[in-house]
Amino acid sequence: MEFFDSHAHLNLPEFGPDRSEALARARAAGVTRITNVGVDAASSRLARDLARDEAGLLASAALHPNYAADLGEPEWVCVAALLREGGFAAVGETGLDYYRDHAPPELQQDLFRRHLALAEELSLPVIVHCRNAHADCRAVLAEEMPRRNLADRVVLHCFSGTGEDARAYLALGALLSFTGVLTFPNAHSARAVAAGVPLARTLAETDCPWLAPQARRGKRNEPAYVTHAVGALAGLHGVSVEEAARITTENAVRFFAPGEQT
Ligand SMILES: [Zn+2]
């Protein structure tokens, strides 16, 4: 059985001391591919270095909306330059975050649109972060995805929207990605939303070091535990874990590395 953690942060300081051990545990669990996601220039560069050094690791680069105001224009220039150098499988995580009130919405939307334009220019898929901002996120994507040829090339990571949001994103041609949050006892609505998304349009992720699944709740999360998200998806869709692992892995390979065979 093979798993693909479509959204991890082995490139953040939480994994500084024992990154290679975490990677070894992931491989032992059957997690053969991991996309490490950048949130600023330094973490994006490290994600790319890791992808060069280790088999099965992919990298993405972006300036996260939470840092749009603090780091601002000079950081965006660095991130855009890194992406143009190459070595990345995706642009992200970009998007809108109105939960943490770190940057004005107009600034976040402008930066989001610039990431989408660069993704079109570089023919890369996009990892979208959206928290408490689905109305504006849907509006931006409804405008940008058709004109930038991004159908099948956008994933809403750690999806937290409603069933109606999910249907709107699916209609635009986006994929949705789910974490170990699905294993939390009180996550009834998240499970109902995930059950309504076809497995063919679903990715699995950890978003580690955050959001450890119920069995590890309160501890640091890591890519090995993507098996918990896949197990939850299998249960929701009434298929075996093997089947859910195969489908979510194939989806992620097609999304991040369309030239590669599974
Ligand atoms: Zn993330």
py3Dmol code that shows the C-alpha trace and the ligand (Angstrom):
import py3Dmol

protein = """\
ATOM      1  CA  MET A   1       0.000   0.000   0.000  1.00  0.00           C
ATOM      2  CA  GLU A   2       1.274   3.470  -0.938  1.00  0.00           C
ATOM      3  CA  PHE A   3       0.255   6.798   0.556  1.00  0.00           C
ATOM      4  CA  PHE A   4       0.890  10.374  -0.614  1.00  0.00           C
ATOM      5  CA  ASP A   5       0.937  13.165   1.981  1.00  0.00           C
ATOM      6  CA  SER A   6      -0.118  16.043  -0.248  1.00  0.00           C
ATOM      7  CA  HIS A   7       0.567  18.777   2.309  1.00  0.00           C
ATOM      8  CA  ALA A   8       3.306  18.621   4.948  1.00  0.00           C
ATOM      9  CA  HIS A   9       5.811  21.022   6.457  1.00  0.00           C
ATOM     10  CA  LEU A  10       8.963  18.994   7.093  1.00  0.00           C
ATOM     11  CA  ASN A  11      10.601  22.264   6.010  1.00  0.00           C
ATOM     12  CA  LEU A  12       9.562  24.081   9.201  1.00  0.00           C
ATOM     13  CA  PRO A  13      11.672  24.354  12.380  1.00  0.00           C
ATOM     14  CA  GLU A  14       9.427  21.867  14.251  1.00  0.00           C
ATOM     15  CA  PHE A  15      11.200  19.154  12.234  1.00  0.00           C
ATOM     16  CA  GLY A  16      14.676  20.642  12.520  1.00  0.00           C
ATOM     17  CA  PRO A  17      16.027  18.148  15.069  1.00  0.00           C
ATOM     18  CA  ASP A  18      14.603  14.895  13.663  1.00  0.00           C
ATOM     19  CA  ARG A  19      13.500  15.416  10.094  1.00  0.00           C
ATOM     20  CA  SER A  20      15.254  12.315   8.797  1.00  0.00           C
ATOM     21  CA  GLU A  21      13.695  10.142  11.526  1.00  0.00           C
ATOM     22  CA  ALA A  22      10.236  11.497  10.642  1.00  0.00           C
ATOM     23  CA  LEU A  23      10.928  10.746   6.994  1.00  0.00           C
ATOM     24  CA  ALA A  24      12.061   7.204   7.843  1.00  0.00           C
ATOM     25  CA  ARG A  25       8.873   6.617   9.854  1.00  0.00           C
ATOM     26  CA  ALA A  26       6.813   7.896   6.905  1.00  0.00           C
ATOM     27  CA  ARG A  27       8.510   5.478   4.517  1.00  0.00           C
ATOM     28  CA  ALA A  28       8.048   2.602   6.964  1.00  0.00           C
ATOM     29  CA  ALA A  29       4.320   3.436   7.015  1.00  0.00           C
ATOM     30  CA  GLY A  30       4.144   3.293   3.198  1.00  0.00           C
ATOM     31  CA  VAL A  31       4.128   7.053   2.653  1.00  0.00           C
ATOM     32  CA  THR A  32       6.209   7.104  -0.517  1.00  0.00           C
ATOM     33  CA  ARG A  33       5.606  10.725  -1.521  1.00  0.00           C
ATOM     34  CA  ILE A  34       5.321  13.957   0.464  1.00  0.00           C
ATOM     35  CA  THR A  35       4.787  17.515  -0.761  1.00  0.00           C
ATOM     36  CA  ASN A  36       6.519  19.964   1.554  1.00  0.00           C
ATOM     37  CA  VAL A  37       4.764  23.281   1.382  1.00  0.00           C
ATOM     38  CA  GLY A  38       6.443  26.681   1.661  1.00  0.00           C
ATOM     39  CA  VAL A  39       4.967  29.632   3.524  1.00  0.00           C
ATOM     40  CA  ASP A  40       7.733  32.196   2.858  1.00  0.00           C
ATOM     41  CA  ALA A  41      11.001  32.382   0.918  1.00  0.00           C
ATOM     42  CA  ALA A  42      13.156  30.481   3.443  1.00  0.00           C
ATOM     43  CA  SER A  43      10.725  27.596   3.949  1.00  0.00           C
ATOM     44  CA  SER A  44      10.113  27.368   0.188  1.00  0.00           C
ATOM     45  CA  ARG A  45      13.847  27.184  -0.503  1.00  0.00           C
ATOM     46  CA  LEU A  46      14.311  24.479   2.128  1.00  0.00           C
ATOM     47  CA  ALA A  47      11.398  22.496   0.669  1.00  0.00           C
ATOM     48  CA  ARG A  48      13.172  22.551  -2.682  1.00  0.00           C
ATOM     49  CA  ASP A  49      16.523  21.532  -1.153  1.00  0.00           C
ATOM     50  CA  LEU A  50      14.828  18.576   0.558  1.00  0.00           C
ATOM     51  CA  ALA A  51      13.152  17.560  -2.714  1.00  0.00           C
ATOM     52  CA  ARG A  52      16.538  17.548  -4.435  1.00  0.00           C
ATOM     53  CA  ASP A  53      18.159  15.442  -1.734  1.00  0.00           C
ATOM     54  CA  GLU A  54      15.471  12.872  -0.946  1.00  0.00           C
ATOM     55  CA  ALA A  55      13.499  10.533  -3.193  1.00  0.00           C
ATOM     56  CA  GLY A  56       9.740  10.958  -3.015  1.00  0.00           C
ATOM     57  CA  LEU A  57       9.783  14.523  -1.719  1.00  0.00           C
ATOM     58  CA  LEU A  58       8.204  17.347  -3.712  1.00  0.00           C
ATOM     59  CA  ALA A  59       8.265  21.068  -3.002  1.00  0.00           C
ATOM     60  CA  SER A  60       5.944  24.020  -3.332  1.00  0.00           C
ATOM     61  CA  ALA A  61       6.627  27.724  -2.827  1.00  0.00           C
ATOM     62  CA  ALA A  62       4.500  30.702  -1.829  1.00  0.00           C
ATOM     63  CA  LEU A  63       4.044  33.601   0.524  1.00  0.00           C
ATOM     64  CA  HIS A  64       1.274  32.526   2.929  1.00  0.00           C
ATOM     65  CA  PRO A  65      -1.555  35.069   3.308  1.00  0.00           C
ATOM     66  CA  ASN A  66      -0.801  35.406   7.021  1.00  0.00           C
ATOM     67  CA  TYR A  67       2.575  36.924   6.115  1.00  0.00           C
ATOM     68  CA  ALA A  68       1.282  39.153   3.319  1.00  0.00           C
ATOM     69  CA  ALA A  69       1.466  42.290   5.469  1.00  0.00           C
ATOM     70  CA  ASP A  70       4.500  41.621   7.702  1.00  0.00           C
ATOM     71  CA  LEU A  71       6.874  40.333   5.038  1.00  0.00           C
ATOM     72  CA  GLY A  72       5.230  42.114   2.145  1.00  0.00           C
ATOM     73  CA  GLU A  73       6.532  42.979  -1.283  1.00  0.00           C
ATOM     74  CA  PRO A  74      10.245  42.127  -0.877  1.00  0.00           C
ATOM     75  CA  GLU A  75       9.358  38.611   0.284  1.00  0.00           C
ATOM     76  CA  TRP A  76       6.978  38.105  -2.647  1.00  0.00           C
ATOM     77  CA  VAL A  77       9.755  39.139  -5.029  1.00  0.00           C
ATOM     78  CA  CYS A  78      12.011  36.452  -3.489  1.00  0.00           C
ATOM     79  CA  VAL A  79       9.316  33.770  -3.662  1.00  0.00           C
ATOM     80  CA  ALA A  80       8.480  34.589  -7.290  1.00  0.00           C
ATOM     81  CA  ALA A  81      12.183  34.471  -8.196  1.00  0.00           C
ATOM     82  CA  LEU A  82      12.563  31.065  -6.510  1.00  0.00           C
ATOM     83  CA  LEU A  83       9.565  29.680  -8.414  1.00  0.00           C
ATOM     84  CA  ARG A  84      11.018  30.929 -11.703  1.00  0.00           C
ATOM     85  CA  GLU A  85      14.318  29.171 -10.932  1.00  0.00           C
ATOM     86  CA  GLY A  86      12.453  25.841 -10.966  1.00  0.00           C
ATOM     87  CA  GLY A  87      12.520  22.714  -8.833  1.00  0.00           C
ATOM     88  CA  PHE A  88       8.959  23.128  -7.572  1.00  0.00           C
ATOM     89  CA  ALA A  89       5.935  20.908  -8.166  1.00  0.00           C
ATOM     90  CA  ALA A  90       3.365  23.527  -7.137  1.00  0.00           C
ATOM     91  CA  VAL A  91       2.645  27.103  -6.123  1.00  0.00           C
ATOM     92  CA  GLY A  92       1.332  27.282  -2.558  1.00  0.00           C
ATOM     93  CA  GLU A  93       0.195  27.660   0.000  1.00  0.00           C
ATOM     94  CA  THR A  94      -1.523  30.829  -1.093  1.00  0.00           C
ATOM     95  CA  GLY A  95      -5.076  31.984  -0.480  1.00  0.00           C
ATOM     96  CA  LEU A  96      -7.123  33.866   2.080  1.00  0.00           C
ATOM     97  CA  ASP A  97      -7.153  33.719   5.873  1.00  0.00           C
ATOM     98  CA  TYR A  98      -9.696  35.944   7.611  1.00  0.00           C
ATOM     99  CA  TYR A  99      -9.530  33.844  10.795  1.00  0.00           C
ATOM    100  CA  ARG A 100      -6.184  35.235  11.749  1.00  0.00           C
ATOM    101  CA  ASP A 101      -6.487  38.903  11.116  1.00  0.00           C
ATOM    102  CA  HIS A 102      -2.863  39.388  10.015  1.00  0.00           C
ATOM    103  CA  ALA A 103      -3.329  41.164   6.704  1.00  0.00           C
ATOM    104  CA  PRO A 104      -6.148  43.222   5.166  1.00  0.00           C
ATOM    105  CA  PRO A 105      -8.439  41.221   2.818  1.00  0.00           C
ATOM    106  CA  GLU A 106      -7.639  43.388  -0.220  1.00  0.00           C
ATOM    107  CA  LEU A 107      -3.913  42.785   0.241  1.00  0.00           C
ATOM    108  CA  GLN A 108      -4.472  39.023   0.623  1.00  0.00           C
ATOM    109  CA  GLN A 109      -6.668  38.885  -2.482  1.00  0.00           C
ATOM    110  CA  ASP A 110      -4.131  40.783  -4.550  1.00  0.00           C
ATOM    111  CA  LEU A 111      -1.323  38.464  -3.442  1.00  0.00           C
ATOM    112  CA  PHE A 112      -3.523  35.384  -4.074  1.00  0.00           C
ATOM    113  CA  ARG A 113      -4.224  36.563  -7.633  1.00  0.00           C
ATOM    114  CA  ARG A 114      -0.518  37.133  -8.249  1.00  0.00           C
ATOM    115  CA  HIS A 115       0.226  33.550  -7.188  1.00  0.00           C
ATOM    116  CA  LEU A 116      -2.466  32.275  -9.578  1.00  0.00           C
ATOM    117  CA  ALA A 117      -1.011  34.308 -12.450  1.00  0.00           C
ATOM    118  CA  LEU A 118       2.455  32.944 -11.757  1.00  0.00           C
ATOM    119  CA  ALA A 119       1.089  29.397 -11.629  1.00  0.00           C
ATOM    120  CA  GLU A 120      -0.344  29.913 -15.100  1.00  0.00           C
ATOM    121  CA  GLU A 121       2.942  31.340 -16.343  1.00  0.00           C
ATOM    122  CA  LEU A 122       4.944  28.396 -14.971  1.00  0.00           C
ATOM    123  CA  SER A 123       2.292  25.715 -15.700  1.00  0.00           C
ATOM    124  CA  LEU A 124       2.186  24.635 -12.050  1.00  0.00           C
ATOM    125  CA  PRO A 125      -0.759  23.502  -9.918  1.00  0.00           C
ATOM    126  CA  VAL A 126      -1.813  25.585  -6.899  1.00  0.00           C
ATOM    127  CA  ILE A 127      -2.299  24.694  -3.226  1.00  0.00           C
ATOM    128  CA  VAL A 128      -4.907  27.005  -1.693  1.00  0.00           C
ATOM    129  CA  HIS A 129      -5.256  27.821   1.990  1.00  0.00           C
ATOM    130  CA  CYS A 130      -8.687  29.215   2.891  1.00  0.00           C
ATOM    131  CA  ARG A 131      -9.889  29.909   6.387  1.00  0.00           C
ATOM    132  CA  ASN A 132     -13.126  31.789   7.163  1.00  0.00           C
ATOM    133  CA  ALA A 133     -12.951  33.337   3.701  1.00  0.00           C
ATOM    134  CA  HIS A 134     -14.819  30.971   1.392  1.00  0.00           C
ATOM    135  CA  ALA A 135     -17.118  33.591  -0.171  1.00  0.00           C
ATOM    136  CA  ASP A 136     -14.171  35.682  -1.353  1.00  0.00           C
ATOM    137  CA  CYS A 137     -12.070  32.624  -2.198  1.00  0.00           C
ATOM    138  CA  ARG A 138     -14.846  31.227  -4.387  1.00  0.00           C
ATOM    139  CA  ALA A 139     -15.198  34.618  -6.091  1.00  0.00           C
ATOM    140  CA  VAL A 140     -11.462  34.906  -6.818  1.00  0.00           C
ATOM    141  CA  LEU A 141     -11.223  31.342  -8.124  1.00  0.00           C
ATOM    142  CA  ALA A 142     -14.405  31.676 -10.209  1.00  0.00           C
ATOM    143  CA  GLU A 143     -12.765  34.594 -11.962  1.00  0.00           C
ATOM    144  CA  GLU A 144      -9.184  33.332 -12.193  1.00  0.00           C
ATOM    145  CA  MET A 145      -9.440  29.576 -12.759  1.00  0.00           C
ATOM    146  CA  PRO A 146     -11.141  29.667 -16.183  1.00  0.00           C
ATOM    147  CA  ARG A 147      -8.993  32.442 -17.598  1.00  0.00           C
ATOM    148  CA  ARG A 148      -5.767  30.922 -16.303  1.00  0.00           C
ATOM    149  CA  ASN A 149      -6.555  27.373 -17.414  1.00  0.00           C
ATOM    150  CA  LEU A 150      -6.419  26.096 -13.826  1.00  0.00           C
ATOM    151  CA  ALA A 151      -9.188  23.472 -14.007  1.00  0.00           C
ATOM    152  CA  ASP A 152      -7.865  20.286 -12.297  1.00  0.00           C
ATOM    153  CA  ARG A 153      -4.863  22.353 -11.119  1.00  0.00           C
ATOM    154  CA  VAL A 154      -6.151  23.818  -7.821  1.00  0.00           C
ATOM    155  CA  VAL A 155      -6.540  22.037  -4.495  1.00  0.00           C
ATOM    156  CA  LEU A 156      -8.269  23.491  -1.449  1.00  0.00           C
ATOM    157  CA  HIS A 157      -6.024  22.114   1.290  1.00  0.00           C
ATOM    158  CA  CYS A 158      -7.299  21.195   4.766  1.00  0.00           C
ATOM    159  CA  PHE A 159     -10.784  21.830   3.475  1.00  0.00           C
ATOM    160  CA  SER A 160     -12.968  23.505   6.105  1.00  0.00           C
ATOM    161  CA  GLY A 161     -15.881  24.832   4.049  1.00  0.00           C
ATOM    162  CA  THR A 162     -19.506  23.743   3.901  1.00  0.00           C
ATOM    163  CA  GLY A 163     -21.048  21.224   1.522  1.00  0.00           C
ATOM    164  CA  GLU A 164     -22.203  24.127  -0.607  1.00  0.00           C
ATOM    165  CA  ASP A 165     -18.654  25.531  -0.745  1.00  0.00           C
ATOM    166  CA  ALA A 166     -17.371  22.084  -1.701  1.00  0.00           C
ATOM    167  CA  ARG A 167     -19.849  21.800  -4.579  1.00  0.00           C
ATOM    168  CA  ALA A 168     -18.901  25.278  -5.808  1.00  0.00           C
ATOM    169  CA  TYR A 169     -15.170  24.450  -5.822  1.00  0.00           C
ATOM    170  CA  LEU A 170     -15.782  21.096  -7.491  1.00  0.00           C
ATOM    171  CA  ALA A 171     -17.850  22.825 -10.182  1.00  0.00           C
ATOM    172  CA  LEU A 172     -14.873  25.109 -10.882  1.00  0.00           C
ATOM    173  CA  GLY A 173     -12.668  22.036 -11.352  1.00  0.00           C
ATOM    174  CA  ALA A 174     -10.826  22.195  -8.022  1.00  0.00           C
ATOM    175  CA  LEU A 175      -9.848  19.232  -5.855  1.00  0.00           C
ATOM    176  CA  LEU A 176     -10.356  19.109  -2.086  1.00  0.00           C
ATOM    177  CA  SER A 177      -7.873  17.793   0.454  1.00  0.00           C
ATOM    178  CA  PHE A 178      -8.639  16.412   3.916  1.00  0.00           C
ATOM    179  CA  THR A 179      -6.558  15.949   7.060  1.00  0.00           C
ATOM    180  CA  GLY A 180      -6.700  13.810  10.185  1.00  0.00           C
ATOM    181  CA  VAL A 181      -9.324  16.244  11.490  1.00  0.00           C
ATOM    182  CA  LEU A 182     -11.750  13.673  10.021  1.00  0.00           C
ATOM    183  CA  THR A 183     -10.796  11.366  12.917  1.00  0.00           C
ATOM    184  CA  PHE A 184     -11.830  13.833  15.652  1.00  0.00           C
ATOM    185  CA  PRO A 185     -14.920  12.555  17.486  1.00  0.00           C
ATOM    186  CA  ASN A 186     -16.769  15.881  17.167  1.00  0.00           C
ATOM    187  CA  ALA A 187     -15.906  16.521  13.496  1.00  0.00           C
ATOM    188  CA  HIS A 188     -19.348  15.426  12.275  1.00  0.00           C
ATOM    189  CA  SER A 189     -19.799  18.215   9.748  1.00  0.00           C
ATOM    190  CA  ALA A 190     -16.272  17.836   8.331  1.00  0.00           C
ATOM    191  CA  ARG A 191     -16.980  14.114   7.788  1.00  0.00           C
ATOM    192  CA  ALA A 192     -20.328  14.867   6.153  1.00  0.00           C
ATOM    193  CA  VAL A 193     -18.637  17.312   3.766  1.00  0.00           C
ATOM    194  CA  ALA A 194     -15.812  14.862   2.932  1.00  0.00           C
ATOM    195  CA  ALA A 195     -18.309  12.065   2.307  1.00  0.00           C
ATOM    196  CA  GLY A 196     -19.968  14.256  -0.318  1.00  0.00           C
ATOM    197  CA  VAL A 197     -16.763  14.829  -2.306  1.00  0.00           C
ATOM    198  CA  PRO A 198     -16.050  12.078  -4.862  1.00  0.00           C
ATOM    199  CA  LEU A 199     -12.850  10.181  -3.992  1.00  0.00           C
ATOM    200  CA  ALA A 200     -11.705  10.914  -7.546  1.00  0.00           C
ATOM    201  CA  ARG A 201     -11.498  14.609  -6.546  1.00  0.00           C
ATOM    202  CA  THR A 202      -9.988  14.032  -3.085  1.00  0.00           C
ATOM    203  CA  LEU A 203      -6.436  14.309  -1.772  1.00  0.00           C
ATOM    204  CA  ALA A 204      -5.170  13.277   1.685  1.00  0.00           C
ATOM    205  CA  GLU A 205      -2.728  15.260   3.797  1.00  0.00           C
ATOM    206  CA  THR A 206      -1.401  15.732   7.301  1.00  0.00           C
ATOM    207  CA  ASP A 207      -0.687  19.499   7.377  1.00  0.00           C
ATOM    208  CA  CYS A 208       1.972  18.446   9.885  1.00  0.00           C
ATOM    209  CA  PRO A 209       3.294  19.576  12.326  1.00  0.00           C
ATOM    210  CA  TRP A 210      -0.296  20.646  13.042  1.00  0.00           C
ATOM    211  CA  LEU A 211      -3.565  18.724  13.248  1.00  0.00           C
ATOM    212  CA  ALA A 212      -2.411  15.353  14.560  1.00  0.00           C
ATOM    213  CA  PRO A 213      -5.151  12.725  14.161  1.00  0.00           C
ATOM    214  CA  GLN A 214      -7.221  11.655  17.155  1.00  0.00           C
ATOM    215  CA  ALA A 215      -4.863   8.772  18.044  1.00  0.00           C
ATOM    216  CA  ARG A 216      -2.033  11.328  18.438  1.00  0.00           C
ATOM    217  CA  ARG A 217      -4.060  14.357  19.396  1.00  0.00           C
ATOM    218  CA  GLY A 218      -2.090  17.128  21.088  1.00  0.00           C
ATOM    219  CA  LYS A 219       1.241  15.751  19.834  1.00  0.00           C
ATOM    220  CA  ARG A 220       3.255  16.870  16.848  1.00  0.00           C
ATOM    221  CA  ASN A 221       1.807  15.514  13.633  1.00  0.00           C
ATOM    222  CA  GLU A 222       4.044  13.960  10.937  1.00  0.00           C
ATOM    223  CA  PRO A 223       3.681  12.482   7.427  1.00  0.00           C
ATOM    224  CA  ALA A 224       3.450   8.856   8.671  1.00  0.00           C
ATOM    225  CA  TYR A 225       0.026   9.698  10.100  1.00  0.00           C
ATOM    226  CA  VAL A 226      -1.547  10.512   6.730  1.00  0.00           C
ATOM    227  CA  THR A 227      -2.696   6.891   6.978  1.00  0.00           C
ATOM    228  CA  HIS A 228      -5.283   8.086   9.544  1.00  0.00           C
ATOM    229  CA  ALA A 229      -6.831  10.595   7.117  1.00  0.00           C
ATOM    230  CA  VAL A 230      -6.914   7.944   4.386  1.00  0.00           C
ATOM    231  CA  GLY A 231      -8.488   5.455   6.798  1.00  0.00           C
ATOM    232  CA  ALA A 232     -11.218   7.968   7.643  1.00  0.00           C
ATOM    233  CA  LEU A 233     -11.854   8.668   3.948  1.00  0.00           C
ATOM    234  CA  ALA A 234     -12.112   4.915   3.292  1.00  0.00           C
ATOM    235  CA  GLY A 235     -14.759   4.585   5.993  1.00  0.00           C
ATOM    236  CA  LEU A 236     -16.745   7.573   4.709  1.00  0.00           C
ATOM    237  CA  HIS A 237     -16.771   6.242   1.149  1.00  0.00           C
ATOM    238  CA  GLY A 238     -17.332   2.594   2.066  1.00  0.00           C
ATOM    239  CA  VAL A 239     -14.153   1.349   0.391  1.00  0.00           C
ATOM    240  CA  SER A 240     -11.102  -0.481   1.740  1.00  0.00           C
ATOM    241  CA  VAL A 241      -8.125   1.489   3.041  1.00  0.00           C
ATOM    242  CA  GLU A 242      -6.131  -0.026   0.145  1.00  0.00           C
ATOM    243  CA  GLU A 243      -8.597   1.406  -2.345  1.00  0.00           C
ATOM    244  CA  ALA A 244      -8.668   4.853  -0.702  1.00  0.00           C
ATOM    245  CA  ALA A 245      -4.846   4.874  -0.547  1.00  0.00           C
ATOM    246  CA  ARG A 246      -4.566   3.904  -4.216  1.00  0.00           C
ATOM    247  CA  ILE A 247      -7.056   6.525  -5.409  1.00  0.00           C
ATOM    248  CA  THR A 248      -5.765   9.432  -3.306  1.00  0.00           C
ATOM    249  CA  THR A 249      -2.171   8.583  -4.275  1.00  0.00           C
ATOM    250  CA  GLU A 250      -3.024   8.447  -7.988  1.00  0.00           C
ATOM    251  CA  ASN A 251      -4.904  11.737  -7.691  1.00  0.00           C
ATOM    252  CA  ALA A 252      -1.918  13.415  -6.022  1.00  0.00           C
ATOM    253  CA  VAL A 253       0.587  12.030  -8.542  1.00  0.00           C
ATOM    254  CA  ARG A 254      -1.598  13.312 -11.391  1.00  0.00           C
ATOM    255  CA  PHE A 255      -1.870  16.688  -9.638  1.00  0.00           C
ATOM    256  CA  PHE A 256       1.762  17.265  -8.652  1.00  0.00           C
ATOM    257  CA  ALA A 257       3.760  15.111 -11.061  1.00  0.00           C
ATOM    258  CA  PRO A 258       1.696  14.446 -14.159  1.00  0.00           C
ATOM    259  CA  GLY A 259       4.743  12.989 -15.964  1.00  0.00           C
ATOM    260  CA  GLU A 260       5.234  10.286 -13.347  1.00  0.00           C
ATOM    261  CA  GLN A 261       3.595   6.842 -13.404  1.00  0.00           C
ATOM    262  CA  THR A 262       2.102   5.355 -10.231  1.00  0.00           C
TER     263      THR A 262
END
"""
ligand_1 = """\
1
ZN
Zn 0.054 24.179 5.509
"""
view = py3Dmol.view(width=600, height=400)
view.addModel(protein, "pdb")
view.setStyle({"model": 0}, {"cartoon": {"style": "trace"}})
view.addModel(ligand_1, "xyz")
view.setStyle({"model": 1}, {"stick": {}})
view.zoomTo()
view.show()
